[in-house]
Amino acid sequence: MPATMSSSPAPCSRSWSISEDSLRRYVQFASESCIQELLAASVTNKGNGNDGWKVLTLENGVEISKRRSDSLHTFRSRWVLRSVSPQQFITVANAIDAAKQWDSDLVEARYIKDLEDNLSIIRLRFGDNSKPLFRNREFIVYERRETMEDGTLVVAVASLPKEIAAGLHPKQSNAIRGLLLQSGWVVEKLEDDSCVVTYVVQLDPAGWLPKCFVNRFNTKLVMIIENLKKLAQACPSEGEI
């Protein structure tokens, strides 16, 4: 549905009412490609530069890269969390109630619908005092959580098409509905009960904003990992629960 991925600031005037079964099947299908993109982004670059990622900075063990995707960029951050298990990290990153602790612009995050144990629809809302890129914006996204055969944990998050999102939760008159084109976490276990975390995000906030401003701010968006690191390190390990 190419029309649903448009970054046009015009509000969506259509909405689709679909059954829960159809919604589940759509999200399962759509999230497959997101999961594969996340896994591909987590593969270590051998330095040949053939994967399109360009390293922007490497500081305090955190690598931030970007790759051009159409008119926007996709950003990736990667780092090693010592003495933090994959489950500790995912517990923090997946906790909707704790999301405001690692994203200060977020004013509301709540589940709209649970489709399966590992599949949910979530509303993210940013208010008047958020940074300009997020001010008065909301996102209706799916979240899919998968454990791969090798134990790697993947959390895929992306916006629903605008018509489906409007059918599930009508847009508020004072809000701009942005698009999270693809994002999520890949958490790989290391031998010493540590983990490697890869975070990928491509965001179209919609509304009338210069593309250069959007891309520049995306770099700051991935830096929320510093807050996540602190929360994950403070999270009890499985042996302490």
C-alpha positions as CSV (number, residue, x, y, z in Angstrom):
1,M,0.0,0.0,0.0
2,P,2.5,2.7,-1.2
3,A,0.1,5.6,-0.5
4,T,0.1,4.8,3.2
5,M,3.8,5.5,3.5
6,S,3.5,9.1,2.2
7,S,5.0,11.9,4.3
8,S,2.4,14.4,3.2
9,P,1.2,16.7,6.0
10,A,-2.4,16.4,4.9
11,P,-4.5,14.6,7.6
12,C,-5.8,11.1,6.7
13,S,-9.5,11.4,5.8
14,R,-10.1,7.6,5.4
15,S,-10.2,4.8,8.0
16,W,-10.5,1.1,7.6
17,S,-12.3,-1.1,10.1
18,I,-10.8,-4.6,9.9
19,S,-11.4,-7.7,12.0
20,E,-8.9,-8.6,14.7
21,D,-7.9,-11.7,12.8
22,S,-7.2,-9.7,9.6
23,L,-5.2,-7.2,11.7
24,R,-3.2,-10.0,13.2
25,R,-2.4,-11.5,9.8
26,Y,-1.4,-8.2,8.4
27,V,0.9,-7.4,11.3
28,Q,2.5,-10.8,11.2
29,F,3.2,-10.4,7.5
30,A,4.4,-6.8,7.7
31,S,6.6,-7.4,10.7
32,E,8.5,-10.3,9.0
33,S,10.4,-7.9,6.7
34,C,11.1,-5.5,9.6
35,I,12.6,-8.4,11.6
36,Q,14.8,-9.4,8.6
37,E,15.9,-5.8,8.2
38,L,16.8,-5.6,11.9
39,L,18.8,-8.8,11.8
40,A,20.7,-7.7,8.7
41,A,21.6,-4.4,10.4
42,S,22.9,-6.2,13.4
43,V,25.5,-8.2,11.3
44,T,29.0,-6.9,12.1
45,N,30.4,-4.8,9.3
46,K,33.8,-6.2,8.3
47,G,35.0,-2.8,7.2
48,N,34.3,-3.2,3.5
49,G,31.5,-0.6,3.5
50,N,29.4,-2.7,1.1
51,D,26.4,-2.7,3.4
52,G,25.7,1.0,2.9
53,W,26.2,2.0,6.6
54,K,28.4,5.0,7.3
55,V,29.8,5.3,10.8
56,L,29.1,8.8,12.2
57,T,30.7,8.5,15.6
58,L,32.3,5.9,17.9
59,E,32.3,7.1,21.5
60,N,32.3,5.3,24.9
61,G,31.8,2.0,23.1
62,V,28.8,3.2,21.2
63,E,28.9,3.2,17.4
64,I,26.3,5.3,15.6
65,S,25.9,4.8,11.8
66,K,23.5,5.9,9.2
67,R,22.3,4.6,5.8
68,R,20.4,6.6,3.2
69,S,16.9,5.3,2.6
70,D,15.0,7.3,0.0
71,S,14.6,10.9,1.2
72,L,15.2,10.0,4.9
73,H,18.0,8.2,6.6
74,T,18.0,5.1,8.7
75,F,20.1,5.3,11.9
76,R,21.7,2.5,13.8
77,S,23.4,2.4,17.2
78,R,25.4,-0.6,18.5
79,W,27.0,-1.2,21.8
80,V,28.0,-3.9,24.3
81,L,26.3,-4.0,27.7
82,R,28.7,-5.7,30.2
83,S,27.1,-7.9,32.9
84,V,23.6,-7.3,31.5
85,S,21.8,-10.3,30.0
86,P,19.6,-9.9,26.9
87,Q,16.5,-10.6,29.1
88,Q,17.4,-7.7,31.5
89,F,17.8,-5.3,28.6
90,I,14.6,-6.4,26.8
91,T,12.7,-6.2,30.2
92,V,13.6,-2.5,30.3
93,A,13.2,-1.7,26.6
94,N,9.9,-3.4,26.4
95,A,8.4,-1.9,29.5
96,I,5.8,0.6,28.3
97,D,5.4,2.1,31.8
98,A,9.1,2.8,31.9
99,A,9.4,4.3,28.4
100,K,9.2,7.9,29.7
101,Q,12.3,7.3,31.7
102,W,14.4,6.8,28.6
103,D,12.6,9.1,26.3
104,S,11.9,12.5,28.0
105,D,9.7,13.7,25.1
106,L,7.2,10.9,25.5
107,V,4.1,11.9,27.5
108,E,2.0,8.7,27.0
109,A,2.6,5.2,25.9
110,R,-0.2,2.6,26.2
111,Y,-1.4,-0.6,24.7
112,I,-4.4,-0.4,22.4
113,K,-4.7,-4.1,21.7
114,D,-2.9,-7.3,22.4
115,L,-3.1,-9.6,19.3
116,E,-1.0,-12.4,20.7
117,D,1.5,-12.9,23.5
118,N,4.3,-11.4,21.4
119,L,2.2,-9.0,19.2
120,S,0.7,-5.7,20.4
121,I,-0.7,-2.4,19.0
122,I,0.6,0.6,20.9
123,R,0.0,4.3,20.9
124,L,2.9,6.7,21.5
125,R,2.0,10.4,22.2
126,F,4.3,13.4,22.5
127,G,3.0,16.7,23.9
128,D,3.3,20.5,23.8
129,N,6.6,20.5,25.6
130,S,8.3,17.9,23.5
131,K,11.2,18.9,21.1
132,P,10.0,20.5,17.8
133,L,10.3,17.2,15.9
134,F,7.9,15.4,18.2
135,R,5.7,18.3,19.4
136,N,2.0,17.3,19.4
137,R,2.7,14.1,17.5
138,E,1.4,10.6,17.9
139,F,2.3,7.2,16.5
140,I,0.2,4.1,16.2
141,V,2.6,1.2,16.0
142,Y,2.8,-2.6,16.2
143,E,5.3,-4.3,18.4
144,R,6.4,-7.8,17.7
145,R,8.9,-9.7,20.0
146,E,10.7,-12.8,18.7
147,T,13.4,-15.2,20.0
148,M,15.5,-16.6,17.2
149,E,16.9,-20.2,17.2
150,D,20.3,-19.0,18.4
151,G,18.7,-17.1,21.4
152,T,18.9,-13.7,19.8
153,L,16.0,-11.4,20.9
154,V,14.4,-9.2,18.3
155,V,11.7,-6.5,18.9
156,A,10.3,-5.0,15.7
157,V,8.3,-1.8,15.9
158,A,6.7,0.1,13.0
159,S,3.6,2.3,12.3
160,L,0.4,0.8,11.0
161,P,-0.8,2.2,7.6
162,K,-2.7,5.4,8.3
163,E,-6.1,4.1,7.3
164,I,-5.8,1.1,9.6
165,A,-4.5,3.3,12.4
166,A,-7.4,5.7,12.0
167,G,-9.8,2.8,12.3
168,L,-8.2,1.6,15.5
169,H,-7.7,5.0,17.1
170,P,-9.1,8.2,15.5
171,K,-6.5,11.0,15.3
172,Q,-7.0,13.8,17.8
173,S,-7.6,17.2,16.1
174,N,-4.6,18.8,17.7
175,A,-2.1,16.0,16.9
176,I,0.0,15.2,13.9
177,R,0.3,11.5,13.2
178,G,3.9,10.6,12.3
179,L,5.2,7.4,10.8
180,L,7.8,5.1,12.3
181,L,8.9,3.4,9.1
182,Q,11.1,0.8,10.8
183,S,12.7,0.5,14.1
184,G,13.6,-2.0,16.8
185,W,16.1,-3.9,18.8
186,V,18.4,-6.9,18.2
187,V,19.9,-8.2,21.4
188,E,22.6,-10.9,21.1
189,K,23.9,-12.9,24.1
190,L,27.7,-13.0,24.9
191,E,29.4,-15.7,26.8
192,D,30.0,-13.7,30.0
193,D,26.2,-12.9,30.5
194,S,26.7,-9.7,28.6
195,C,25.0,-8.7,25.4
196,V,25.4,-6.8,22.2
197,V,22.5,-4.4,21.4
198,T,21.7,-3.0,18.0
199,Y,19.0,-0.3,17.7
200,V,17.7,0.8,14.3
201,V,15.3,3.6,13.6
202,Q,13.8,5.4,10.6
203,L,11.3,8.1,11.4
204,D,9.0,10.3,9.3
205,P,7.4,12.7,11.8
206,A,5.1,14.1,9.1
207,G,4.1,17.7,9.1
208,W,6.0,20.6,7.5
209,L,9.6,20.1,8.7
210,P,12.8,20.4,6.6
211,K,14.2,16.9,5.8
212,C,17.7,18.1,6.9
213,F,16.3,18.9,10.3
214,V,14.5,15.6,10.6
215,N,17.7,13.7,9.7
216,R,19.8,15.7,12.1
217,F,17.5,15.0,14.9
218,N,17.4,11.3,14.2
219,T,21.0,11.2,15.3
220,K,19.9,12.5,18.8
221,L,17.1,10.0,18.8
222,V,19.4,7.0,19.0
223,M,21.3,8.5,21.9
224,I,18.5,7.5,24.2
225,I,20.5,4.3,24.6
226,E,22.5,6.0,27.4
227,N,19.3,6.2,29.5
228,L,18.5,2.6,28.6
229,K,22.0,1.4,29.6
230,K,21.5,2.9,33.1
231,L,18.0,1.3,33.5
232,A,19.2,-2.1,32.2
233,Q,22.2,-2.1,34.5
234,A,19.9,-1.4,37.4
235,C,17.4,-4.1,36.4
236,P,17.7,-7.3,38.6
237,S,19.3,-10.2,36.9
238,E,17.3,-13.5,36.6
239,G,19.2,-14.9,39.6
240,E,18.1,-12.0,41.7
241,I,14.4,-12.1,40.9
